[in-house]
Amino acid sequence: MTPAHFLNNIFKGSDLSSEELESIIPKFKKVTFIKNDFLLRDGQTANYYWFVESGFTRSYVIDTEGNDITTNFFSVGDIVIDWPSFFFEHQLVSIYRLFQIAFVGS
């Protein structure tokens, strides 16, 4: 395991042993997106989650009048995930859009 790997910062301070980290970190795949890409759109089911390595992501909903309402911002070190959709396979009501981003995803 390379000590400089981005995910070492994510798991820093966890109770994971070096051996566990060496087993876990290779399971993640680096995925790079471009500005204004969508990670997830309304009506989709989340099958992945992402760790933000650089840049920002915003989640938002569109209200009944067509206004976009920010529900969250994600930045370096954050986990971008829609918990109910990922774990319970519910369709999304939020939209996850990128500002400027590079991700390590699962």
All heavy atoms as an XYZ file, in Angstrom:
875
protein
N       0.850     -1.180      0.000
C       0.000      0.000      0.000
C       0.893      1.239      0.000
O       1.828      1.342      0.763
C      -0.887     -0.024      1.242
C      -1.703      1.216      1.429
S      -2.881      1.114      2.803
C      -1.807      0.853      4.182
N       0.567      2.190     -0.856
C       1.323      3.426     -0.936
C       0.836      4.387      0.142
O      -0.352      4.714      0.178
C       1.129      4.090     -2.318
O       1.447      3.133     -3.314
C       1.973      5.319     -2.460
N       1.737      4.851      1.028
C       1.304      5.746      2.100
C       0.640      7.019      1.587
O      -0.190      7.600      2.249
C       2.599      6.078      2.839
C       3.551      5.004      2.461
C       3.132      4.514      1.110
N       0.970      7.461      0.361
C       0.415      8.708     -0.166
C      -0.947      8.514     -0.824
O      -1.511      9.469     -1.335
C       1.396      9.318     -1.163
N      -1.473      7.295     -0.860
C      -2.767      7.067     -1.499
C      -3.831      7.934     -0.842
O      -3.922      8.017      0.385
C      -3.155      5.588     -1.406
C      -4.291      5.221     -2.305
N      -5.578      5.594     -2.058
C      -4.298      4.533     -3.471
C      -6.354      5.148     -3.022
N      -5.598      4.490     -3.888
N      -4.659      8.558     -1.659
C      -5.715      9.455     -1.180
C      -6.595      8.831     -0.108
O      -6.953      9.468      0.879
C      -6.561      9.900     -2.378
C      -7.850     10.557     -2.000
C      -7.852     11.838     -1.475
C      -9.049      9.896     -2.150
C      -9.044     12.452     -1.115
C     -10.240     10.496     -1.799
C     -10.235     11.785     -1.274
N      -6.958      7.583     -0.259
C      -7.864      6.948      0.697
C      -7.241      6.747      2.077
O      -7.959      6.578      3.052
C      -8.382      5.629      0.142
C      -9.409      5.780     -0.973
C      -9.785      4.411     -1.528
C     -10.644      6.521     -0.509
N      -5.924      6.776      2.169
C      -5.305      6.709      3.500
C      -5.760      7.880      4.358
O      -5.943      7.732      5.569
C      -3.777      6.689      3.394
C      -3.266      5.332      2.982
O      -3.763      4.310      3.423
N      -2.261      5.318      2.127
N      -5.965      9.042      3.740
C      -6.465     10.202      4.491
C      -7.906      9.994      4.934
O      -8.304     10.412      6.014
C      -6.366     11.473      3.648
C      -4.938     11.885      3.425
O      -4.078     11.668      4.267
N      -4.671     12.469      2.272
N      -8.683      9.347      4.085
C     -10.089      9.090      4.420
C     -10.195      8.167      5.627
O     -10.996      8.374      6.531
C     -10.830      8.458      3.216
C     -10.854      9.409      2.018
C     -12.230      7.992      3.591
C     -11.674     10.651      2.206
N      -9.370      7.120      5.634
C      -9.451      6.117      6.691
C      -8.549      6.428      7.887
O      -8.516      5.664      8.848
C      -9.119      4.735      6.131
C     -10.117      4.258      5.113
C      -9.729      3.997      3.805
C     -11.447      4.089      5.448
C     -10.643      3.559      2.864
C     -12.376      3.654      4.514
C     -11.976      3.394      3.222
N      -7.845      7.554      7.837
C      -6.961      7.953      8.937
C      -7.780      8.087     10.231
O      -8.868      8.637     10.236
C      -6.327      9.296      8.600
C      -5.277      9.755      9.560
C      -4.869     11.162      9.153
C      -3.407     11.365      9.306
N      -3.009     12.696      8.824
N      -7.247      7.573     11.300
C      -7.950      7.662     12.582
C      -9.008      6.586     12.770
O      -9.674      6.546     13.784
N      -9.158      5.713     11.773
C     -10.133      4.625     11.920
C      -9.466      3.493     12.713
O      -8.275      3.515     12.987
C     -10.586      4.117     10.555
O      -9.545      3.391      9.931
N     -10.248      2.521     13.049
C      -9.728      1.368     13.781
C      -9.218      0.276     12.849
O      -8.963     -0.843     13.291
C     -10.822      0.790     14.691
C     -11.173      1.731     15.830
O     -10.301      2.524     16.239
O     -12.324      1.679     16.303
N      -9.071      0.608     11.564
C      -8.608     -0.394     10.607
C      -7.107     -0.613     10.738
O      -6.340      0.330     10.860
C      -8.933      0.041      9.185
C     -10.416      0.200      8.858
C     -10.604      0.837      7.489
C     -11.115     -1.156      8.929
N      -6.704     -1.858     10.688
C      -5.283     -2.186     10.752
C      -4.648     -1.939      9.386
O      -5.346     -1.801      8.367
C      -5.097     -3.655     11.135
O      -5.531     -4.490     10.077
N      -3.321     -1.929      9.330
C      -2.606     -1.770      8.059
C      -2.979     -2.890      7.095
O      -3.144     -2.655      5.895
C      -1.094     -1.786      8.293
O      -0.712     -0.668      9.030
N      -3.113     -4.099      7.619
C      -3.484     -5.228      6.772
C      -4.880     -5.052      6.191
O      -5.127     -5.352      5.016
C      -3.422     -6.548      7.564
C      -2.026     -6.950      8.002
C      -1.536     -6.194      9.247
O      -2.376     -5.689     10.040
O      -0.313     -6.102      9.427
N      -5.797     -4.552      7.004
C      -7.156     -4.316      6.515
C      -7.162     -3.226      5.441
O      -7.839     -3.363      4.411
C      -8.076     -3.937      7.674
C      -8.364     -5.099      8.595
C      -9.041     -4.700      9.891
O      -8.732     -3.617     10.439
O      -9.890     -5.486     10.354
N      -6.401     -2.164      5.666
C      -6.313     -1.095      4.672
C      -5.716     -1.601      3.367
O      -6.180     -1.247      2.282
C      -5.495      0.083      5.204
C      -6.175      0.933      6.265
C      -5.204      1.956      6.830
C      -7.407      1.614      5.703
N      -4.698     -2.449      3.480
C      -4.080     -3.017      2.280
C      -5.067     -3.876      1.502
O      -4.964     -4.014      0.289
C      -2.836     -3.819      2.650
C      -1.675     -2.947      3.056
C      -0.462     -3.743      3.516
O      -0.430     -4.977      3.326
O       0.441     -3.115      4.079
N      -6.019     -4.431      2.192
C      -7.046     -5.241      1.547
C      -8.175     -4.381      0.974
O      -8.708     -4.670     -0.101
C      -7.611     -6.228      2.562
O      -8.675     -6.935      2.020
N      -8.525     -3.321      1.672
C      -9.668     -2.481      1.289
C      -9.343     -1.519      0.147
O     -10.098     -1.424     -0.828
C     -10.169     -1.682      2.512
C     -10.794     -2.627      3.534
C     -11.159     -0.592      2.091
C     -11.074     -1.987      4.863
N      -8.263     -0.791      0.261
C      -7.963      0.293     -0.683
C      -7.916     -0.170     -2.146
O      -8.470      0.506     -3.013
C      -6.710      1.081     -0.248
C      -7.076      1.900      0.994
C      -6.182      1.959     -1.367
C      -5.958      2.690      1.602
N      -7.324     -1.313     -2.469
C      -7.320     -1.739     -3.884
C      -8.711     -2.034     -4.454
O      -8.874     -2.135     -5.667
C      -6.460     -3.002     -3.879
C      -5.638     -2.914     -2.653
C      -6.479     -2.180     -1.651
N      -9.718     -2.170     -3.614
C     -11.081     -2.445     -4.084
C     -11.733     -1.220     -4.709
O     -12.733     -1.331     -5.406
C     -11.966     -2.939     -2.934
C     -11.414     -4.112     -2.175
C     -11.551     -5.385     -2.950
C     -11.127     -6.535     -2.065
N     -10.495     -7.594     -2.765
N     -11.184     -0.051     -4.434
C     -11.740      1.187     -4.963
C     -11.107      1.519     -6.302
O      -9.935      1.260     -6.529
C     -11.512      2.345     -3.986
C     -12.351      2.228     -2.746
C     -11.889      1.537     -1.639
C     -13.611      2.797     -2.693
C     -12.657      1.415     -0.501
C     -14.396      2.679     -1.560
C     -13.915      1.990     -0.463
N     -11.901      2.102     -7.168
C     -11.453      2.474     -8.498
C     -11.532      3.989     -8.636
O     -12.557      4.592     -8.283
C     -12.369      1.805     -9.526
C     -12.112      2.181    -10.942
C     -13.130      1.475    -11.839
C     -13.291      2.226    -13.128
N     -14.374      1.704    -13.942
N     -10.484      4.595     -9.139
C     -10.495      6.036     -9.349
C     -11.329      6.349    -10.587
O     -11.155      5.750    -11.639
C      -9.086      6.583     -9.531
C      -9.077      8.086     -9.667
C      -7.694      8.654     -9.574
C      -7.769     10.164     -9.614
N      -6.549     10.777     -9.153
N     -12.251      7.278    -10.418
C     -13.119      7.712    -11.506
C     -13.007      9.225    -11.575
O     -13.115      9.903    -10.560
C     -14.589      7.315    -11.227
C     -15.489      7.740    -12.357
C     -14.701      5.835    -10.956
N     -12.777      9.739    -12.769
C     -12.651     11.187    -12.942
C     -13.827     11.694    -13.757
O     -14.209     11.090    -14.758
C     -11.325     11.535    -13.652
O     -10.250     11.009    -12.870
C     -11.145     13.038    -13.774
N     -14.401     12.792    -13.299
C     -15.527     13.418    -13.984
C     -15.127     14.819    -14.420
O     -14.149     15.367    -13.925
C     -16.726     13.524    -13.036
C     -17.240     12.203    -12.573
C     -16.764     11.621    -11.411
C     -18.199     11.518    -13.303
C     -17.226     10.402    -10.986
C     -18.688     10.303    -12.876
C     -18.199      9.739    -11.718
N     -15.907     15.397    -15.302
C     -15.658     16.782    -15.695
C     -16.739     17.677    -15.103
O     -17.816     17.210    -14.726
C     -15.589     16.945    -17.232
C     -16.895     16.518    -17.887
C     -14.421     16.178    -17.815
C     -16.967     16.847    -19.374
N     -16.421     18.946    -15.037
C     -17.347     19.931    -14.481
C     -18.703     19.823    -15.172
O     -18.790     19.638    -16.382
C     -16.761     21.332    -14.675
C     -17.583     22.432    -14.071
C     -16.879     23.757    -14.257
C     -17.700     24.879    -13.670
N     -17.026     26.166    -13.796
N     -19.749     19.914    -14.359
C     -21.157     19.867    -14.781
C     -21.654     18.471    -15.147
O     -22.790     18.327    -15.576
C     -21.449     20.858    -15.911
C     -21.348     22.281    -15.432
O     -21.730     22.590    -14.310
N     -20.801     23.144    -16.255
N     -20.825     17.438    -14.978
C     -21.324     16.070    -15.112
C     -22.318     15.799    -13.988
O     -22.290     16.443    -12.938
C     -20.183     15.052    -14.955
C     -19.493     14.722    -16.254
O     -19.963     15.154    -17.320
O     -18.477     14.011    -16.195
N     -23.173     14.826    -14.192
C     -24.084     14.362    -13.158
C     -23.591     13.029    -12.632
O     -23.288     12.132    -13.414
C     -25.502     14.179    -13.708
C     -26.197     15.459    -14.031
C     -26.099     16.018    -15.290
C     -26.947     16.105    -13.058
C     -26.741     17.204    -15.590
C     -27.596     17.290    -13.345
C     -27.492     17.849    -14.615
N     -23.517     12.910    -11.326
C     -23.259     11.604    -10.717
C     -24.553     10.809    -10.695
O     -24.575      9.631    -11.002
C     -22.768     11.765     -9.279
C     -21.368     12.297     -9.086
C     -21.086     12.479     -7.609
C     -20.373     11.351     -9.698
N     -25.600     11.457    -10.272
C     -26.914     10.830    -10.140
C     -27.982     11.848    -10.528
O     -27.833     13.031    -10.264
C     -27.150     10.398     -8.695
C     -26.189      9.377     -8.123
C     -26.321      9.319     -6.611
C     -26.449      8.011     -8.734
N     -29.039     11.343    -11.114
C     -30.169     12.206    -11.491
C     -31.446     11.719    -10.817
O     -31.561     10.549    -10.436
C     -30.374     12.196    -13.002
C     -29.261     12.854    -13.771
C     -29.567     12.755    -15.256
N     -28.456     13.216    -16.061
C     -28.471     14.334    -16.762
N     -29.527     15.103    -16.761
N     -27.431     14.683    -17.479
N     -32.398     12.623    -10.727
C     -33.705     12.318    -10.168
C     -34.274     11.071    -10.836
O     -34.209     10.921    -12.054
C     -34.636     13.517    -10.392
C     -35.997     13.341     -9.782
O     -36.124     12.586     -8.806
O     -36.939     13.969    -10.278
N     -34.774     10.145    -10.032
C     -35.381      8.933    -10.555
C     -34.431      7.754    -10.678
O     -34.878      6.629    -10.858
N     -33.125      7.995    -10.573
C     -32.168      6.896    -10.630
C     -32.043      6.252     -9.253
O     -32.435      6.827     -8.246
C     -30.783      7.395    -11.049
C     -30.692      7.855    -12.478
C     -29.276      8.290    -12.823
O     -28.632      9.014    -12.066
N     -28.793      7.855    -13.975
N     -31.473      5.067     -9.242
C     -31.132      4.395     -7.998
C     -29.614      4.414     -7.874
O     -28.908      4.109     -8.826
C     -31.639      2.944     -8.002
O     -33.061      2.967     -8.161
C     -31.297      2.237     -6.710
N     -29.118      4.791     -6.703
C     -27.671      4.878     -6.482
C     -27.080      3.485     -6.312
O     -27.466      2.749     -5.415
C     -27.371      5.730     -5.251
N     -26.152      3.136     -7.190
C     -25.469      1.849     -7.093
C     -24.030      2.003     -6.618
O     -23.341      1.012     -6.422
C     -25.471      1.151     -8.457
C     -26.863      0.799     -8.899
O     -27.642      0.258     -8.129
N     -27.196      1.130    -10.130
N     -23.586      3.237     -6.481
C     -22.217      3.534     -6.086
C     -22.218      4.678     -5.096
O     -23.201      5.387     -4.946
C     -21.370      3.967     -7.304
C     -21.343      2.943     -8.406
C     -22.197      3.040     -9.489
C     -20.449      1.877     -8.346
C     -22.177      2.092    -10.506
C     -20.413      0.931     -9.354
C     -21.285      1.043    -10.430
O     -21.248      0.111    -11.410
N     -21.080      4.858     -4.464
C     -20.816      6.069     -3.683
C     -19.403      6.498     -4.024
O     -18.625      5.730     -4.568
C     -21.008      5.837     -2.180
C     -20.119      4.776     -1.576
C     -18.893      5.117     -1.005
C     -20.505      3.445     -1.561
C     -18.079      4.149     -0.439
C     -19.698      2.471     -0.999
C     -18.487      2.829     -0.441
O     -17.684      1.877      0.114
N     -19.091      7.749     -3.746
C     -17.807      8.314     -4.158
C     -17.160      9.076     -3.021
O     -17.843      9.679     -2.191
C     -18.002      9.281     -5.330
C     -18.609      8.644     -6.533
C     -17.948      8.082     -7.586
C     -19.995      8.501     -6.828
N     -18.838      7.596     -8.504
C     -20.106      7.841     -8.063
C     -21.167      8.861     -6.160
C     -21.326      7.545     -8.655
C     -22.384      8.559     -6.745
C     -22.445      7.903     -7.981
N     -15.843      9.039     -2.983
C     -15.048      9.882     -2.090
C     -14.514     11.025     -2.946
O     -13.977     10.792     -4.020
C     -13.860      9.111     -1.508
C     -14.255      7.997     -0.590
C     -14.325      6.695     -1.056
C     -14.555      8.251      0.729
C     -14.683      5.658     -0.212
C     -14.910      7.221      1.583
C     -14.979      5.922      1.112
N     -14.651     12.246     -2.471
C     -14.180     13.400     -3.233
C     -12.687     13.588     -2.986
O     -12.261     13.789     -1.849
C     -14.939     14.682     -2.835
C     -14.435     15.870     -3.646
C     -16.438     14.504     -2.993
N     -11.908     13.511     -4.056
C     -10.465     13.720     -3.966
C     -10.112     15.176     -4.227
O      -9.197     15.716     -3.621
C      -9.747     12.819     -4.971
C      -8.242     12.925     -4.887
C      -7.536     11.939     -5.807
O      -8.199     11.323     -6.677
O      -6.330     11.783     -5.654
N     -10.833     15.824     -5.136
C     -10.647     17.254     -5.384
C     -11.932     17.811     -5.967
O     -12.726     17.081     -6.555
C      -9.472     17.493     -6.348
O      -9.770     16.977     -7.626
N     -12.150     19.090     -5.766
C     -13.328     19.749     -6.316
C     -14.531     19.697     -5.395
O     -14.405     19.464     -4.194
N     -15.685     19.927     -5.984
C     -16.930     20.044     -5.228
C     -18.076     19.397     -5.990
O     -18.091     19.370     -7.205
C     -17.293     21.517     -4.999
C     -16.269     22.261     -4.218
C     -15.257     22.944     -4.868
C     -16.302     22.262     -2.833
C     -14.291     23.624     -4.151
C     -15.342     22.935     -2.104
C     -14.339     23.619     -2.769
N     -19.039     18.917     -5.230
C     -20.289     18.406     -5.775
C     -21.427     19.027     -4.983
O     -21.291     19.296     -3.794
C     -20.355     16.864     -5.654
O     -19.347     16.314     -6.481
C     -21.687     16.320     -6.068
N     -22.528     19.242     -5.652
C     -23.709     19.798     -4.999
C     -24.869     18.859     -5.262
O     -25.054     18.361     -6.368
C     -24.020     21.174     -5.591
C     -25.276     21.806     -5.056
C     -25.469     23.208     -5.619
N     -25.892     23.190     -6.992
C     -27.113     23.538     -7.406
N     -28.023     23.943     -6.542
N     -27.405     23.501     -8.685
N     -25.666     18.599     -4.236
C     -26.915     17.873     -4.445
C     -28.046     18.881     -4.313
O     -27.961     19.825     -3.523
C     -27.082     16.718     -3.455
O     -27.137     17.181     -2.138
N     -29.081     18.671     -5.116
C     -30.208     19.589     -5.071
C     -31.477     18.888     -5.525
O     -31.439     17.801     -6.086
C     -29.936     20.835     -5.919
C     -29.703     20.582     -7.400
C     -30.748     20.678     -8.313
C     -28.441     20.275     -7.880
C     -30.536     20.465     -9.663
C     -28.224     20.063     -9.228
C     -29.279     20.154    -10.118
O     -29.053     19.942    -11.456
N     -32.589     19.515     -5.231
C     -33.894     19.044     -5.683
C     -34.539     20.174     -6.475
O     -34.175     21.338     -6.323
C     -34.811     18.626     -4.511
C     -34.238     17.429     -3.775
C     -35.053     19.777     -3.558
N     -35.478     19.811     -7.313
C     -36.266     20.801     -8.047
C     -37.639     20.841     -7.393
O     -38.320     19.813     -7.306
C     -36.397     20.434     -9.544
C     -35.032     20.203    -10.183
C     -37.207     21.494    -10.288
C     -34.125     21.409    -10.221
N     -38.041     22.039     -6.915
C     -39.340     22.126     -6.240
C     -40.472     22.177     -7.258
O     -40.244     22.144     -8.475
C     -39.372     23.293     -5.244
C     -39.377     24.671     -5.888
O     -39.577     24.784     -7.117
O     -39.188     25.658     -5.155
N     -41.700     22.254     -6.764
C     -42.877     22.208     -7.638
C     -42.985     23.412     -8.562
O     -43.716     23.380     -9.535
C     -44.166     22.097     -6.802
O     -44.216     23.201     -5.893
C     -44.216     20.791     -6.034
N     -42.227     24.470     -8.249
C     -42.245     25.660     -9.105
C     -41.042     25.718    -10.036
O     -40.819     26.714    -10.718
C     -42.313     26.909     -8.225
C     -43.598     26.960     -7.414
C     -43.630     28.132     -6.450
O     -42.722     28.979     -6.480
O     -44.584     28.179     -5.659
N     -40.237     24.649    -10.047
C     -39.097     24.592    -10.955
C     -37.818     25.198    -10.410
O     -36.824     25.299    -11.137
N     -37.811     25.610     -9.138
C     -36.601     26.176     -8.525
C     -35.668     25.063     -8.080
O     -36.112     24.041     -7.565
C     -36.969     27.030     -7.306
C     -37.900     28.149     -7.676
O     -37.621     28.927     -8.574
N     -39.029     28.208     -6.992
N     -34.368     25.275     -8.271
C     -33.438     24.271     -7.770
C     -32.988     24.673     -6.379
O     -32.587     25.788     -6.139
C     -32.357     23.985     -8.814
C     -30.993     24.577     -8.643
O     -30.632     24.996     -7.551
O     -30.255     24.555     -9.644
N     -33.162     23.742     -5.441
C     -32.909     23.975     -4.018
C     -31.734     23.097     -3.588
O     -31.821     21.865     -3.632
C     -34.146     23.603     -3.152
C     -35.426     24.242     -3.691
C     -33.897     23.917     -1.687
C     -35.453     25.748     -3.650
N     -30.637     23.730     -3.170
C     -29.456     22.999     -2.729
C     -29.757     22.253     -1.436
O     -30.298     22.817     -0.495
C     -28.269     23.958     -2.524
O     -27.969     24.568     -3.781
C     -27.044     23.238     -1.995
N     -29.399     20.974     -1.404
C     -29.591     20.175     -0.195
C     -28.273     19.840      0.487
O     -28.257     19.539      1.676
C     -30.346     18.869     -0.507
O     -29.630     18.142     -1.516
C     -31.760     19.163     -0.994
N     -27.156     19.897     -0.275
C     -25.863     19.598      0.334
C     -24.737     19.974     -0.614
O     -24.924     20.027     -1.824
C     -25.758     18.110      0.666
C     -24.856     17.827      1.842
O     -24.037     18.654      2.237
N     -24.988     16.640      2.409
N     -23.578     20.249     -0.032
C     -22.333     20.417     -0.773
C     -21.351     19.366     -0.276
O     -21.347     19.026      0.905
C     -21.716     21.807     -0.539
C     -22.419     22.907     -1.273
C     -23.302     23.739     -0.610
C     -22.188     23.124     -2.626
C     -23.950     24.762     -1.276
C     -22.830     24.142     -3.306
C     -23.714     24.965     -2.626
N     -20.521     18.857     -1.160
C     -19.503     17.874     -0.819
C     -18.166     18.399     -1.315
O     -18.070     18.917     -2.422
C     -19.800     16.532     -1.487
C     -21.161     15.986     -1.157
C     -22.251     16.307     -1.940
C     -21.340     15.150     -0.070
C     -23.510     15.811     -1.644
C     -22.596     14.641      0.232
C     -23.681     14.978     -0.557
N     -17.132     18.262     -0.481
C     -15.805     18.728     -0.872
C     -14.773     17.652     -0.528
O     -15.125     16.541     -0.139
C     -15.481     20.055     -0.193
O     -15.455     19.898      1.208
N     -13.513     17.989     -0.661
C     -12.416     17.037     -0.476
C     -12.572     16.239      0.815
O     -12.785     16.800      1.888
C     -11.063     17.771     -0.503
C      -9.915     16.815     -0.197
C     -10.848     18.431     -1.858
N     -12.506     14.919      0.667
C     -12.605     14.024      1.813
C     -14.015     13.577      2.138
O     -14.205     12.652      2.930
N     -15.013     14.210      1.534
C     -16.400     13.835      1.809
C     -16.794     12.585      1.029
O     -16.228     12.273     -0.015
C     -17.359     14.958      1.416
C     -17.301     16.147      2.353
O     -16.813     15.995      3.495
O     -17.753     17.237      1.937
N     -17.801     11.905      1.536
C     -18.397     10.774      0.843
C     -19.684     11.266      0.203
O     -20.565     11.786      0.890
C     -18.711      9.615      1.808
C     -17.448      9.132      2.497
C     -19.415      8.482      1.072
C     -17.695      8.148      3.617
N     -19.784     11.119     -1.108
C     -21.004     11.496     -1.824
C     -21.843     10.234     -1.953
O     -21.457      9.283     -2.640
C     -20.691     12.073     -3.223
C     -21.982     12.446     -3.947
C     -19.765     13.277     -3.114
N     -22.962     10.240     -1.261
C     -23.833      9.064     -1.260
C     -25.255      9.516     -0.964
O     -25.472     10.457     -0.209
C     -23.366      8.026     -0.204
C     -24.182      6.739     -0.293
C     -23.380      8.606      1.184
C     -23.632      5.584      0.539
N     -26.192      8.872     -1.586
C     -27.592      9.040     -1.235
C     -27.962      7.776     -0.458
O     -28.189      6.717     -1.033
C     -28.451      9.201     -2.489
C     -29.876      9.552     -2.129
O     -30.623      8.626     -1.749
O     -30.228     10.741     -2.211
N     -27.928      7.886      0.867
C     -28.071      6.721      1.739
C     -29.312      5.886      1.451
O     -29.212      4.669      1.265
C     -28.043      7.144      3.214
C     -26.739      7.728      3.621
C     -26.444      9.055      3.751
C     -25.523      7.036      3.925
N     -25.120      9.222      4.114
C     -24.539      7.994      4.232
C     -25.175      5.691      3.964
C     -23.241      7.659      4.579
C     -23.865      5.353      4.305
C     -22.926      6.337      4.607
N     -30.518      6.471      1.422
C     -31.710      5.623      1.192
C     -31.672      4.923     -0.156
O     -32.047      3.753     -0.265
C     -32.879      6.612      1.258
C     -32.346      7.795      1.989
C     -30.884      7.865      1.682
N     -31.209      5.626     -1.172
C     -31.159      5.018     -2.494
C     -30.135      3.894     -2.553
O     -30.398      2.822     -3.092
C     -30.836      6.076     -3.547
O     -30.814      5.508     -4.833
N     -28.962      4.117     -1.976
C     -27.896      3.121     -2.027
C     -28.247      1.864     -1.238
O     -28.100      0.746     -1.718
C     -26.591      3.725     -1.509
C     -25.413      2.806     -1.654
C     -24.780      2.640     -2.874
C     -24.926      2.100     -0.559
C     -23.687      1.781     -3.010
C     -23.838      1.246     -0.681
C     -23.213      1.093     -1.910
N     -28.725      2.039     -0.008
C     -28.954      0.885      0.864
C     -30.323      0.234      0.688
O     -30.476     -0.958      0.898
C     -28.729      1.258      2.323
C     -27.287      1.463      2.643
C     -26.782      2.726      2.847
C     -26.410      0.390      2.696
C     -25.426      2.922      3.125
C     -25.063      0.570      2.958
C     -24.577      1.845      3.184
N     -31.328      1.026      0.325
C     -32.679      0.474      0.226
C     -33.191      0.438     -1.213
O     -34.342      0.092     -1.451
C     -33.642      1.277      1.101
C     -33.218      1.316      2.534
C     -32.843      2.516      3.124
C     -33.153      0.160      3.297
C     -32.429      2.559      4.445
C     -32.743      0.193      4.623
C     -32.379      1.405      5.199
N     -32.326      0.833     -2.157
C     -32.645      0.824     -3.580
C     -33.862      1.667     -3.921
O     -34.660      1.322     -4.795
C     -32.792     -0.614     -4.089
C     -31.510     -1.403     -3.940
C     -31.607     -2.832     -4.460
O     -32.699     -3.253     -4.879
O     -30.571     -3.505     -4.430
N     -34.017      2.789     -3.223
C     -35.086      3.740     -3.541
C     -34.628      4.638     -4.682
O     -33.450      4.973     -4.783
C     -35.406      4.627     -2.345
C     -36.011      3.895     -1.202
N     -36.040      4.393      0.060
C     -36.632      2.692     -1.126
C     -36.625      3.550      0.872
N     -36.994      2.501      0.178
N     -35.566      5.068     -5.490
C     -35.220      6.018     -6.534
C     -34.939      7.380     -5.909
O     -35.529      7.750     -4.897
C     -36.347      6.144     -7.547
C     -36.486      4.905     -8.405
C     -37.521      5.073     -9.485
O     -38.385      5.920     -9.401
N     -37.416      4.254    -10.504
N     -34.025      8.105     -6.537
C     -33.612      9.405     -6.025
C     -34.672     10.474     -6.228
O     -35.405     10.453     -7.202
C     -32.352      9.886     -6.766
C     -31.081      9.116     -6.513
C     -30.037      9.529     -7.534
C     -30.585      9.381     -5.118
N     -34.681     11.424     -5.305
C     -35.429     12.658     -5.508
C     -34.463     13.829     -5.585
O     -34.848     14.944     -5.855
C     -36.481     12.905     -4.403
C     -37.567     11.841     -4.468
C     -35.842     12.935     -3.036
N     -33.177     13.557     -5.337
C     -32.137     14.579     -5.417
C     -31.337     14.401     -6.694
O     -31.357     13.347     -7.315
C     -31.165     14.471     -4.233
O     -31.809     14.757     -3.032
N     -30.608     15.446     -7.049
C     -29.715     15.419     -8.197
C     -28.332     15.755     -7.679
O     -28.157     16.675     -6.883
C     -30.163     16.457     -9.248
C     -31.579     16.122     -9.727
C     -29.174     16.507    -10.420
C     -32.253     17.238    -10.484
N     -27.313     15.005     -8.114
C     -25.938     15.233     -7.692
C     -25.158     15.693     -8.909
O     -24.984     14.939     -9.861
C     -25.331     13.943     -7.114
C     -25.979     13.532     -5.812
C     -27.217     12.914     -5.788
C     -25.349     13.787     -4.606
C     -27.821     12.548     -4.594
C     -25.939     13.422     -3.414
C     -27.166     12.809     -3.412
O     -27.755     12.450     -2.227
N     -24.705     16.949     -8.867
C     -24.017     17.526    -10.017
C     -22.655     18.045     -9.591
O     -22.484     18.568     -8.507
C     -24.838     18.667    -10.603
C     -24.323     19.118    -11.938
C     -25.322     19.973    -12.638
N     -24.928     20.156    -14.016
C     -25.651     20.794    -14.885
N     -26.816     21.282    -14.543
N     -25.240     20.945    -16.120
N     -21.690     17.946    -10.490
C     -20.316     18.302    -10.195
C     -19.998     19.741    -10.558
O     -20.476     20.250    -11.558
C     -19.377     17.385    -10.986
C     -19.722     15.903    -10.899
C     -18.835     15.127    -11.858
C     -19.568     15.406     -9.502
N     -19.177     20.359     -9.732
C     -18.653     21.680    -10.058
C     -17.298     21.521    -10.717
O     -17.087     21.917    -11.827
C     -18.510     22.538     -8.796
C     -19.811     23.018     -8.277
C     -20.364     22.474     -7.146
C     -20.491     24.022     -8.933
C     -21.571     22.916     -6.666
C     -21.702     24.471     -8.465
C     -22.243     23.913     -7.323
N     -16.372     20.977     -9.996
C     -15.024     20.730    -10.479
C     -14.553     19.552     -9.647
O     -14.445     19.650     -8.437
C     -14.157     21.957    -10.235
C     -12.722     21.767    -10.587
C     -11.894     22.977    -10.190
O     -12.419     23.978     -9.747
N     -10.610     22.861    -10.317
N     -14.274     18.450    -10.279
C     -14.210     17.252     -9.465
C     -13.306     16.171    -10.028
O     -13.156     16.047    -11.219
C     -15.640     16.699     -9.289
C     -15.774     15.918     -8.037
C     -16.136     15.967    -10.466
C     -15.971     16.719     -6.842
N     -12.708     15.433     -9.146
C     -12.079     14.154     -9.468
C     -12.428     13.258     -8.286
O     -12.318     13.677     -7.148
C     -10.578     14.288     -9.608
N     -12.875     12.047     -8.545
C     -13.350     11.165     -7.496
C     -12.576      9.882     -7.430
O     -12.080      9.401     -8.437
C     -14.801     10.748     -7.761
C     -15.800     11.770     -7.436
C     -16.309     12.571     -8.433
C     -16.231     11.951     -6.153
C     -17.260     13.516     -8.152
C     -17.188     12.898     -5.850
C     -17.690     13.680     -6.852
N     -12.553      9.334     -6.251
C     -12.234      7.927     -6.092
C     -13.564      7.297     -5.749
O     -14.217      7.701     -4.797
C     -11.225      7.715     -4.951
C     -11.025      6.242     -4.712
C      -9.910      8.400     -5.272
N     -14.019      6.368     -6.531
C     -15.343      5.793     -6.326
C     -15.252      4.353     -5.902
O     -14.211      3.736     -5.952
N     -16.398      3.825     -5.500
C     -16.421      2.400     -5.143
C     -17.198      1.642     -6.181
O     -17.969      2.191     -6.906
C     -17.053      2.202     -3.787
O     -18.441      2.385     -3.854
